[in-house]
Amino acid sequence: QVQLVESGGGLVQPGGSLRISCAASGSISSTNGMGWYRQAPGNGREVVARFGSVTGSDTYSEAVKGRFTISRDNAKKTIYLQMINLKTEDTAVYYCNDFKNGLTYWGQGTQVTVSS
């Protein structure tokens, strides 16, 4: 079992910045395969950024490329999402995800609201 706990969400004005974190615990061997998804009201869950399960390379959705950066601290088994130049359309619940070896785990989500 893998447990994922997100933190750092909140309210930010358009154009502002925010960093959210996801700490993993349990039977997790690597931060490869971990990433961030989001779900806005009335929408499905979509991938935002993640590390590849095998190569560990980072990938981003077109909607956030150039504004969001995923990073990690392997010793702490923690990944981060640095968000800059936030837009109102970035408002969503952000979920941490771990997917590898055919298994997937989700965190409880953290709310990010971009509003003036």
Backbone as CSV, one residue per row, in Angstrom:
resi,resn,N_x,N_y,N_z,CA_x,CA_y,CA_z,C_x,C_y,C_z
1,GLN,0.836,-1.190,0.000,0.000,0.000,0.000,0.877,1.249,0.000
2,VAL,0.366,2.254,-0.682,1.037,3.544,-0.739,0.054,4.602,-0.250
3,GLN,0.529,5.472,0.613,-0.287,6.584,1.087,0.304,7.884,0.532
4,LEU,-0.578,8.730,0.037,-0.180,10.007,-0.546,-0.922,11.124,0.171
5,VAL,-0.195,12.110,0.657,-0.807,13.212,1.382,-0.382,14.528,0.745
6,GLU,-1.370,15.246,0.196,-1.093,16.543,-0.418,-1.205,17.663,0.616
7,SER,-0.515,18.755,0.340,-0.616,19.952,1.176,-0.234,21.165,0.350
8,GLY,-0.617,22.337,0.865,-0.171,23.581,0.252,-1.170,24.289,-0.620
9,GLY,-2.369,23.746,-0.769,-3.376,24.428,-1.581,-3.874,25.686,-0.884
10,GLY,-4.660,26.465,-1.629,-5.207,27.679,-1.039,-5.772,28.605,-2.080
11,LEU,-6.008,29.840,-1.648,-6.557,30.879,-2.510,-5.446,31.806,-2.964
12,VAL,-5.386,32.071,-4.244,-4.353,32.947,-4.798,-4.983,33.799,-5.897
13,GLN,-4.469,34.992,-6.070,-4.981,35.890,-7.096,-4.437,35.506,-8.477
14,PRO,-5.170,35.843,-9.511,-4.643,35.603,-10.867,-3.271,36.247,-11.036
15,GLY,-2.373,35.502,-11.666,-1.004,35.960,-11.833,-0.093,35.579,-10.684
16,GLY,-0.672,35.042,-9.628,0.108,34.670,-8.451,0.755,33.307,-8.586
17,SER,1.418,32.894,-7.497,2.160,31.632,-7.472,1.755,30.807,-6.260
18,LEU,1.970,29.516,-6.378,1.656,28.600,-5.286,2.460,27.327,-5.490
19,ARG,2.863,26.719,-4.392,3.535,25.418,-4.477,2.778,24.423,-3.630
20,ILE,2.442,23.295,-4.220,1.796,22.213,-3.487,2.747,21.034,-3.403
21,SER,2.542,20.226,-2.358,3.431,19.105,-2.077,2.636,17.821,-1.924
22,CYS,3.318,16.719,-2.164,2.727,15.401,-1.953,3.779,14.503,-1.321
23,ALA,3.497,14.079,-0.102,4.408,13.186,0.618,3.894,11.758,0.516
24,ALA,4.758,10.867,0.093,4.392,9.461,-0.062,4.959,8.643,1.085
25,SER,4.219,7.633,1.481,4.695,6.713,2.507,4.152,5.327,2.199
26,GLY,4.671,4.354,2.932,4.252,2.986,2.696,5.181,2.274,1.729
27,SER,4.637,1.409,0.912,5.429,0.566,0.022,5.750,1.287,-1.283
28,ILE,6.512,2.354,-1.178,6.891,3.104,-2.370,8.399,3.084,-2.503
29,SER,8.862,2.702,-3.676,10.292,2.528,-3.891,10.939,3.710,-4.589
30,SER,10.117,4.506,-5.285,10.682,5.559,-6.127,9.610,6.600,-6.408
31,THR,10.071,7.810,-6.672,9.119,8.849,-7.091,8.843,8.774,-8.589
32,ASN,9.535,7.891,-9.328,9.144,7.665,-10.725,7.700,7.194,-10.751
33,GLY,6.952,7.673,-11.721,5.554,7.275,-11.819,4.612,8.130,-10.996
34,MET,5.146,9.064,-10.231,4.280,9.967,-9.452,3.973,11.214,-10.255
35,GLY,2.837,11.821,-9.963,2.477,13.011,-10.704,1.264,13.697,-10.116
36,TRP,0.829,14.724,-10.824,-0.291,15.557,-10.404,-1.398,15.532,-11.449
37,TYR,-2.617,15.407,-10.945,-3.821,15.535,-11.751,-4.675,16.631,-11.121
38,ARG,-5.669,17.099,-11.864,-6.603,18.063,-11.295,-8.002,17.815,-11.826
39,GLN,-8.961,18.276,-11.039,-10.359,18.133,-11.431,-11.106,19.403,-11.046
40,ALA,-11.604,20.086,-12.051,-12.411,21.280,-11.828,-13.885,20.871,-11.748
41,PRO,-14.709,21.695,-11.112,-16.133,21.364,-11.002,-16.763,21.112,-12.367
42,GLY,-17.464,19.973,-12.488,-18.135,19.640,-13.733,-17.246,19.020,-14.786
43,ASN,-15.955,18.889,-14.476,-15.007,18.320,-15.439,-14.446,16.998,-14.944
44,GLY,-13.872,16.250,-15.869,-13.197,15.026,-15.492,-11.806,15.306,-14.956
45,ARG,-11.184,14.309,-14.398,-9.830,14.461,-13.865,-8.844,14.437,-15.034
46,GLU,-7.908,15.373,-15.020,-6.939,15.464,-16.105,-5.524,15.511,-15.551
47,VAL,-4.607,14.973,-16.327,-3.207,14.990,-15.911,-2.663,16.406,-16.063
48,VAL,-1.837,16.789,-15.104,-1.189,18.102,-15.135,0.299,17.937,-15.430
49,ALA,0.950,17.123,-14.627,2.377,16.887,-14.796,2.729,15.594,-14.072
50,ARG,3.709,14.879,-14.602,4.096,13.642,-13.937,5.495,13.231,-14.348
51,PHE,6.057,12.345,-13.535,7.331,11.708,-13.844,7.050,10.353,-14.461
52,GLY,7.750,10.053,-15.543,7.562,8.767,-16.193,7.881,7.609,-15.263
53,SER,7.138,6.510,-15.428,7.317,5.365,-14.536,8.676,4.708,-14.709
54,VAL,9.200,4.718,-15.936,10.462,4.026,-16.222,11.633,5.005,-16.271
55,THR,11.496,6.044,-17.088,12.613,6.974,-17.281,12.662,8.058,-16.225
56,GLY,11.512,8.337,-15.607,11.471,9.409,-14.633,11.450,10.799,-15.238
57,SER,11.382,10.881,-16.545,11.367,12.195,-17.179,10.021,12.879,-16.923
58,ASP,10.053,14.213,-16.850,8.834,14.953,-16.528,8.094,15.351,-17.806
59,THR,6.791,15.288,-17.739,5.933,15.714,-18.844,4.822,16.600,-18.296
60,TYR,4.296,17.454,-19.160,3.294,18.439,-18.758,2.155,18.485,-19.763
61,SER,0.978,18.846,-19.266,-0.125,19.109,-20.185,0.135,20.431,-20.893
62,GLU,-0.452,20.590,-22.053,-0.269,21.822,-22.808,-0.803,23.026,-22.043
63,ALA,-1.820,22.810,-21.239,-2.452,23.919,-20.517,-1.533,24.549,-19.482
64,VAL,-0.553,23.794,-18.985,0.296,24.311,-17.905,1.760,24.423,-18.302
65,LYS,2.099,23.948,-19.473,3.514,23.957,-19.897,4.056,25.388,-19.881
66,GLY,5.209,25.549,-19.266,5.817,26.867,-19.162,5.415,27.635,-17.916
67,ARG,4.379,27.184,-17.230,3.926,27.861,-16.006,4.089,26.984,-14.766
68,PHE,3.965,25.687,-14.921,4.062,24.761,-13.799,5.359,23.954,-13.919
69,THR,5.934,23.625,-12.770,7.134,22.800,-12.731,6.971,21.719,-11.676
70,ILE,7.156,20.485,-12.092,7.119,19.376,-11.138,8.552,19.078,-10.698
71,SER,8.718,18.825,-9.426,10.045,18.499,-8.901,9.888,17.460,-7.797
72,ARG,11.027,16.999,-7.270,10.940,15.937,-6.267,12.138,15.941,-5.357
73,ASP,11.913,15.375,-4.183,12.964,15.106,-3.202,12.872,13.621,-2.922
74,ASN,13.775,12.858,-3.537,13.687,11.396,-3.407,13.903,10.931,-1.976
75,ALA,14.773,11.608,-1.244,15.050,11.207,0.139,13.798,11.347,1.001
76,LYS,12.982,12.346,0.694,11.753,12.559,1.455,10.550,11.880,0.818
77,LYS,10.753,11.265,-0.350,9.653,10.631,-1.087,8.513,11.627,-1.280
78,THR,8.891,12.803,-1.708,7.949,13.908,-1.858,8.090,14.518,-3.239
79,ILE,6.948,14.834,-3.848,6.972,15.587,-5.092,6.278,16.926,-4.867
80,TYR,6.612,17.861,-5.733,6.093,19.215,-5.607,5.547,19.669,-6.965
81,LEU,4.679,20.656,-6.904,4.218,21.313,-8.118,4.287,22.810,-7.871
82,GLN,5.247,23.452,-8.524,5.375,24.895,-8.441,4.539,25.504,-9.559
83,MET,3.621,26.367,-9.179,2.704,26.974,-10.157,2.913,28.483,-10.155
84,ILE,3.166,29.042,-11.323,3.315,30.486,-11.449,2.331,30.990,-12.488
85,ASN,2.141,32.318,-12.490,1.228,32.941,-13.453,-0.112,32.193,-13.480
86,LEU,-0.650,31.974,-12.298,-1.886,31.202,-12.203,-3.057,31.940,-12.843
87,LYS,-3.945,31.155,-13.436,-5.124,31.679,-14.114,-6.384,31.144,-13.424
88,THR,-7.486,31.836,-13.627,-8.727,31.384,-12.994,-9.087,29.966,-13.431
89,GLU,-8.716,29.621,-14.643,-9.033,28.272,-15.132,-8.167,27.176,-14.512
90,ASP,-7.184,27.569,-13.702,-6.397,26.583,-12.956,-7.098,26.153,-11.677
91,THR,-8.211,26.806,-11.345,-8.959,26.441,-10.150,-9.453,25.004,-10.252
92,ALA,-9.100,24.208,-9.252,-9.446,22.784,-9.265,-8.979,22.145,-7.970
93,VAL,-9.406,20.915,-7.765,-8.795,20.081,-6.735,-7.628,19.360,-7.401
94,TYR,-6.471,19.474,-6.795,-5.260,18.859,-7.329,-4.981,17.566,-6.561
95,TYR,-4.809,16.500,-7.313,-4.606,15.182,-6.732,-3.206,14.665,-7.049
96,CYS,-2.596,14.086,-6.059,-1.332,13.385,-6.254,-1.637,11.948,-6.674
97,ASN,-0.826,11.433,-7.558,-1.043,10.083,-8.086,0.279,9.343,-8.155
98,ASP,0.203,8.073,-7.863,1.350,7.185,-8.047,0.902,6.020,-8.914
99,PHE,1.560,5.834,-10.048,1.205,4.744,-10.952,2.465,4.050,-11.434
100,LYS,2.607,2.797,-11.024,3.675,1.967,-11.551,3.395,0.529,-11.183
101,ASN,3.985,-0.362,-11.967,3.807,-1.802,-11.762,2.330,-2.199,-11.780
102,GLY,1.523,-1.477,-12.580,0.119,-1.813,-12.719,-0.779,-1.374,-11.584
103,LEU,-0.221,-0.688,-10.610,-1.006,-0.240,-9.467,-1.091,1.284,-9.468
104,THR,-2.227,1.802,-9.022,-2.382,3.246,-8.947,-2.940,3.638,-7.592
105,TYR,-2.443,4.742,-7.071,-2.877,5.265,-5.787,-3.147,6.756,-5.940
106,TRP,-4.095,7.242,-5.126,-4.469,8.652,-5.164,-4.409,9.253,-3.770
107,GLY,-4.061,10.516,-3.702,-4.196,11.265,-2.474,-5.613,11.780,-2.344
108,GLN,-5.858,12.513,-1.253,-7.212,13.004,-0.976,-7.505,14.300,-1.714
109,GLY,-6.476,14.942,-2.251,-6.659,16.171,-3.011,-6.461,17.417,-2.181
110,THR,-6.031,18.478,-2.835,-5.909,19.776,-2.194,-6.501,20.830,-3.125
111,GLN,-7.293,21.723,-2.551,-8.013,22.707,-3.362,-7.103,23.885,-3.701
112,VAL,-7.068,24.235,-4.969,-6.391,25.446,-5.430,-7.448,26.323,-6.076
113,THR,-7.603,27.529,-5.540,-8.593,28.467,-6.063,-7.881,29.734,-6.517
114,VAL,-8.071,30.080,-7.777,-7.469,31.290,-8.341,-8.595,32.278,-8.586
115,SER,-8.598,33.339,-7.801,-9.688,34.304,-7.875,-9.242,35.637,-7.316
116,SER,-9.796,36.693,-7.868,-9.507,38.024,-7.347,-10.574,38.429,-6.328
